């Protein structure tokens, strides 16, 4: 009986503890054999960070990185951000897992601290749902590189609340310091710009509400801005001090109608966008909308309609709606051009990222609703609230989402055990295949020569310390994009979708198929029908490109004047790599 009562009393600790332990066990067991998202993850920042480490560039000034034939080191992450420090100090896969764990820890701690500050003496009363929701929030499957930036949002809200309610400078000082250091957890382009914008709005609202200027909030805007500028100084140097025209000025951001923009906003409200999928669709959305309807009908029946716009649940919902409206309108050209005209330095800036804040707001809204259920006087709704938060955290854990590395690791490893064969996807170790590339580098006596990948992501070369004339980068010179366009022009003539993809965006600088096939898909078995390399070979040579590392045995190598210098395999890798010399 005692044991049963203990479990009943502390059910939320057993639940969350078991789920966290399960996640930790899976990743600690499989480590480099875990299946992490490749698109916009392993093919991007992880490779960049390893490249910076191998080239000794993390702390360098005025140096170029060995990617895209040499681009400024400042285009990559700051050495001060907490997430990036893991890659400076730890080996690749351990850095990734440390960042993953830190994202969870920051989310849990910041959410609980904010809840404790809001509910104060009532915190223990709501502790079960606060604990479960905070862990669910920490586990949300968002963009890993900026996962800490996503889950630290409650922390900046907490710091600003503390500053607002503190009654002396002495009491405010530690929170001013916290605000200044907060950018170590955040990222300006994803969250910082918008946090500062919301703070400006908050100053105006508080000034009107309190009938006095909110000095502490205004001061925190200045302090937070200084923190971002200091800790992300490389980003600000490139944004404000460089006169290089980048691909951001020519990227196509969508030319949809107003109606389509509203449909996009609605879809974002329901499903969340690619980098910020937070698993709210399956449980939280329905619970919140039902609660909103019931609460507001109650106000109307009681003839208390004036309270509708004072209710915290309604206000948070309106904030989320505003965020998704901006997300949709960003793709509506007249609205976007107006913004860029008013603020020219932000041309090409993704101000649609307001929607990223909904990842926190959905879980804050869920807590507000469940607290209301705990407080309900007429019926005992606590058990229902407990069931709701339990379902919400189970969805986060076990429903497939883009960046749900836990789910995909479990799925692929279970498939291997049950079916006695691998899935078509590759794990972390297989994607980068370091043992295979170490063998290649030794055999060809590689010494920093410029190279290019075909049949795989250039990230594989970057991770393995091979200098590349191709790569994946969201901001580099428009001049280089035009030069690369001339190199792949022969392929683009027969690849209409790839032509539109590259010319309209341009962040993925790769050799493309001449037959519209995806030749860089990170699959265990890459099967293509067209084995030609369609390229302006003289243009490629003009970039000093000596080696072509290809997963495809090129059928027209002799026509291009290429010589095959080796075919390489390794039992640890699913790849067969053909290394060609361009003859320069």
N, C-alpha and C positions, 0 to 999 in steps of 0.2 A: 504493500500500500504506500509506504514511504517513497519507494522508487517511482511508482506511478504518479504520485503527487508531484515529485520533483520534476519529472518529465513534463507533466502538464503545466507546471509553473514556468519552467525554463525552455519550453518547446522551441522558442525562437532562436535560442542560443544553440540548441542541438541541430536545428535545421540549417542555420547559416554556417555553423562550424563544420557540419558534414559536407556541405556544398563547396566551401572553401578548401577543405582538406582534399576533396575529390579532384578539384582543379589542380591543386598543387601536386598531388600524387601522379596525375596523368602527365603533366609536363616534366616532372622530375624523373619519371620512368623513361619517357621517350626522348626528351631533350631535343637533339638535332634531328630526330626522326619524327618530330611533330609536324603537322601539316598547317603551316601558317599561310594566311592569304598572300598570294603572290602579286596580284594586280594592285597597283598603287601601294605597295608595301615592300615585299622582298625585291621587287624589280625597281625600287626607287630609293628610299632613304637608307635602308640597311646597307645597300651597296655603296652609296655615297659615303656613309660613315666609315665603312671598312677601307674604302679608297683613301679617305683622308688620313686614317691611321697608318696604312701601309706607306703612304707618301710622306708621312711626318708633317702634315699640313694643318692639324687641328689648331695650333696656336700661331701659325705663320701669318705674316702681314705682307701684302703686295705680291703674293705668289699666285701662280695659276695652278689649277687642279688638272690632273691628267684625264680629262673627259672633254668631248666636243672640240678636240684639237687644242685644248687649253682655254679654260674660262676662269675668271677671278675666283679665288678661294672664298671671297666674301659672299658669293651666291649660295653658299651652303650654310648649314646651321651654326649658331653661335656655340662657342665652347663653354659658355656659362650656364646654359639651360640644364636643369637637373636630368632630364631624359638623355640628353646628349653625353652627359658625364659618364653614364653607364657604358657607352661605346668607347669612350676614351680609356676607361679603366678595366673593362672586362672583355673577354673573347666574344665574338659575334653572337652566338646563340644564347650565351649567358646574359649578355647585355639586353637582348630582346626579352628574355624571361624576366630580368630584373625590372625593365620598363613596364612590362605587363603587370607584375606584382605591385609596383609602385602606383600604377594607375588605380588598381583596386583599393590599395591602402589609403591613398589620398581621397578617393571618393567616399569611402566609409567614414573616415575620420572627419572630413570637412562637412559632410552631410549631418553627421551626428552632433558635431559642435554647433552648427547653425541651429539645429532643432532644439538643442539644450538652451541656447540663447533665446530662442523665440518662446519656448514653453516654460522655461525656468522651473519653478516648483512643481509644475505638472508633468515634467519630463518623464519621471518614473511611471506615471500613470499611463503614458503612451509608449513606453520603452519597447514593448514587443514589436509594434508596427514600425517604429522608428528604426530599430535594428535591422529588421528584414528589408525595409525599403532602402536603407543606406547601403546594405550589402548588394542588393539588386542594382542600385545606381552605380556602385563601384565596379560591378561586373559587366556593365553595358558594353556591347561589342562595337565600339567606335574606332575611328582611325588610330591605329596603335601609336604612331609617332607623336601624335598630339593627344593621346588618351589622357595624360595627366592634365593637359590644358582643359579638356572637357570636364573631368571629374573634380577639378579644383575650383570650379565656378562658385559652389557654396561658400568656399573660404573667403573669396573677395567680398561676397555679400555680407558675411559675418564681420569682417574687418570694418566695412563701411557702417554697419549697424553700431558696432562698438564705438566708432568715432562720433557718430551722430548723437548717441546717448551719453557719452562721457561729458562730465561737467567741468573739467579742468585740463589744461595742457599736459600736466604731469600724467594724468590718466590716459590721455590720448597718445602720448609719445610712443609707447610700445606698438600701438596699432598703426601709427604713421610708419614706423619701421617695417611692420608687416606688409603694409601696402607697397612700400618701396621695394621689398624683396619678392613680392608676389610674382613679378614677371619671370622669376627663375622657374616657376611651375607652368607658366602660361606661354602663349605665342601671339605676337602682335597681330599678324595677318589673319589668324583664325578667330581670336577672341579679344585681344587687347584693344583694337580700334573700336570695337563695338561696346566693350565695357566702358571705355572713356565716353563714348557717345551717349550711352544710357545714363552715365553719371552727370553729364551736362543737362540732360532732361530732368534728372532727379533734383539738381540744384534749382531749376526753374520751378518745379512742383513744390518743393519744400519752402522756397522763398514765398510763394503764394500762400501755401497752407499755414506756415508759421508766422507770416508777416514780418519775417526778419531774414537777412541773408545767411545761408548755411555755410559759415566760414570753414568748418571742418571738412565738409564735403567738397567744397571748392579747392581747399588746400590739398585734399587727397587726389584730385585730378592732376594737379601739378606734380605731386610726388610720384604718382603712378606713371605719369608720362616720362619723368626723368628715369624711373626704373627701367621702363621698356627701352628707352634710348640708350642707356648705359649697357644693359645686359644683352641687347640685340643690336649693338652698334654696327655690326656688319650689314644687317638688313637696311638700316637707315642710311648708311653710306651709299649703298647701291640705289636705294629709292630716291634719295634727295641730292646726293653729291655727284652721281655719275651722269654723264651726258650721252651715254650709249643708248641708242634706240633699241628697245627689246621687242621680243615677240608678243609681249602683253598688249602692245598698241595695235596689233593686227589680228589678234585672236577674235574669232567669231563667237559671240555670246548668245546667239539665238535671235531670230527675227519673227517672233510669234505674235499673234493678234492679242488684243486685250482679253478676249474671252478665253483664249488658250492659256494666257498668263494666270487667269483666275483658276482655271482647271489645274494648272501646275501647282498653284498655291494650295488648292484643296487636297491634291495628292500628297503634297509634302506634309500637310496637317495630319493626314491619315497614316501615311507610311514612313515618313522621314526619308531624307536623302542618303545617297550612297555612303558618305563618310561619317554620317551621324546616326546610323540606324541604332535605335535604342530599345527596340522590342516593345514599344508602347502599344502597338497596333492591336495585339491579341487580347489583352485584358484591360489595361489601363484606359485606353480610349473609350471603350464602352462604359466602364464604371464611371468615369468622369462625366461623360455626356448624360448618362442617366441621372447622376447626382445633380448636375446643373439644372436639368429639367425639373426634378422634384423640388429642389431648393427654391427656384424662381417661381414655380407655380404656388408654392407655399407663401412667398412674399405677396404675390398678387391676391391670393385668397384672403390673406390677413390685411389687405389694403396697406401694405408696407412697401410699395413699389420703389420708394425713394432709397430703400436699403439695397436694392439690386446692385447698383454701381459702387456700393461700399463693401460688398461681400468679397473677402479675399479670394474665394474660389472663382468668382466671376472675373475679378481683376487679373488673376493669373491667366485665365482662359483668354481674355482680351489681349494680353501681352503675347501669348502664343499665336493668336490669329494675326496680330500685327507682324510678327516675325515671318510667318509664312507668306503674307501678302507681299512683303519686301522681296522674299525669295522668288515669287512668281513674277513680280513686276520688273525685276532685274533682267529678265529675258524679254521684256517688252521694250523695244528699241527707243521709243520717244522718252520713256521714263529714265532709262539708263543714260541716254545722251544728255538729258537735262542735268542729271547728277554729275556727269563728267564735265559738262560745261561750267557748272558752279564750282567744282573742285578739280581743276585740270590735272594736278599731280596724281590723282587717284584714277586716272584713265586706265582701264583694264583691271582695276582692283575688284575683287569678288565681294562686293558689299551685300550680296545675297546670303552671306554667312550668318545673318541674324538668326536663321533657322537653327543654327548649331546650338543656340541657347535653349531650345526646346527640349534638348536631351535632359537638362536639369529640371526645367519647368514641369515636364510631365510627371516626374517623380515627386516634385514638391506638391503638385496638384493632387497626386494620389495620397500623399500624407495628409493634406488638408481635408480631403474627403473622408479618409479613414478616421481621422481625429473627430470629425463631425459624427461619424457613426459610433465611436466610442462614447461620445457625450450625449447621444440621443436619449432623451428622457422617457419616451413612450415605450420603446422596445429595446431589448438587449441585442444590439447589433454587433457587439464585440466579436462573437464567433464568426460572423459573416465577414467582418473586416479582416480578421486573421486569415480566413480562407482566401480572400482577395489578394492580400500581399504575398501569401504563399504561392498562389498561382502565378503572380507577376514575376517572382524570382525564379520559378521553375521555367517559365517561358524564356527568360534571359539566358538561362543555362542550356536548355535543351532544344530550343527552336533554332533552326539554321538561319543565320544572318551573315552578311558578307564577311565581317571580321570576327565571327565566332570561332576562334582558333580551337577552343576546347571541343566544340561539337565536331568540327571537321577532323581533328586528330582522332577522336574516338571513333568516328565513322570509318575513316580510312584504315585505321588499325584493326577494327573489328572485321571489316571486309577482308583484310589480309588473312586473319585468323580463320574465319568461317569458310571463305572461298579458296584458301590456299594459293592466292595469287594477289598481285598488287592492283590497285585501281589505276586509272589513267593519269592520276595526279602525282606530283612529286613532292617530297617533303623538303625541309630546310636543307639538310645535307646534300640531297640529290640535286636540288635546284642549283646550288653553287658549285657542287662537285669539286671541292678544293683538292682532293687527292689526285684526281684526273688532271687538273690544270697544273698542279705542282710537277707532275710527270712531264707534261708538255713543255712547261717553262724550262725545265732542266734539259730536255732533249734538244730543243731548238736554240738553247743558249740565249733565251730572251733577255734583252737588256734595255727595256723601256721604249722600244720602237712603237710608233703609232699603229693601231690595229683597228679592225672592225669585226662585228659579229654578224652572222647570217644564220637564220634558223633558230635563234634564241635571243633572249633579251640581252642588250649590251651590259646590263647590270651584272651578268655572270663574269664578264671581263673585268669590270670595275672592281668587283669584290675580290677577284683573284690577283689584283695588282697589275693588270694589263692596261696600258694607256690606250684610250679609245677615241676615235674621231666621231663615233656615234654616242648615243646616250639618251637618258630621260631626264629632262630638266625643264621646269616651268618658266624660267626666265633666263634667256641668253640673248645675244645680239640678233637683231633682224637681219643683219648682213650675213651672218653665218647660216641662218635659215635659208636665205636666197641662194647661197652657195651650195648648200645641201640639196635644195630643190633641183638645181641644175644637174647634180650628180645622179639623183634618182628619177629624173624626168623620163628616161626611156621606160622605166617600170610603171610610172604613173599613167602613161599613155594607155596601157592595157589594164589598169586597175582603178576604175572610177571611184569606188568607195574609199580606197586607200588614198587616192588623190584628194578627195574631199576632206578626209580625216586629217591628213597632214597639213594641207594648205589652210584649213580652217582653224587648226589648233597649233600643231607644230612642236609640241613638247616632246614627243617621241621621235627622236632623230634616229632612224634605222634604215637599213637596206630593205626595200619592200619587194614583194613578188611582182612579176610582170603579168600575172594572171589573176590578180585579186585574191590570192590565198593568204591566210594568216600564217606567215612563216616564223613568227616568234612566239607562238602559243607554247606555254611551258608544260607540255604533255610528255608523258613517259615515252610514247611512241609517236613521233612526228611524221605524219604521212602526207606528202604533197604529190601532186600530179606533174607539176612543172618544176623540173630540177635545174632550170637555167638560172643564172644570175644575170638579171637585166639591169645594167648600170652603165653610167658614163665612167669608164675605167680611167680615162685620162684625168677627169675631175677628181676621182678618188686618189689617184697618185699625186695630184697637186697638193693634197693635204699630208703628204709624206707617209701615206698609209702603206706599210710594208707587208703586214699579215692580214689574212682573212681567216677567222675562226668560224667554221661552218658545221652545222649538224647535218647538212645536205651535201652529198657528193655531187659536185657541180658537173652538169653534162656539157657545158660549153667553156670549161676552164681553158682549154688550149686556144679557143677563139679569142678569149680575153687576154691571152698572154700570161696566164697564171700557171705556176708550177706547184704540184702537190708535194709537199715536203714531209708529210707524215699523216697517218691515220691512227687515232688514239682511242683506247677504251680503258676502263678500269671497273673492276667488279663492284665498286662502291657507287658507280654512276650509271644512270640509264642512257647516257649520251655516247654517241660515237662522234668524235670531233675530227674533221678534216681540216688540216692547216695548209693554206695556200700562201705562196710568196708572190707578191705583185711584181717583183723584179726591180724595184727602185733601189 
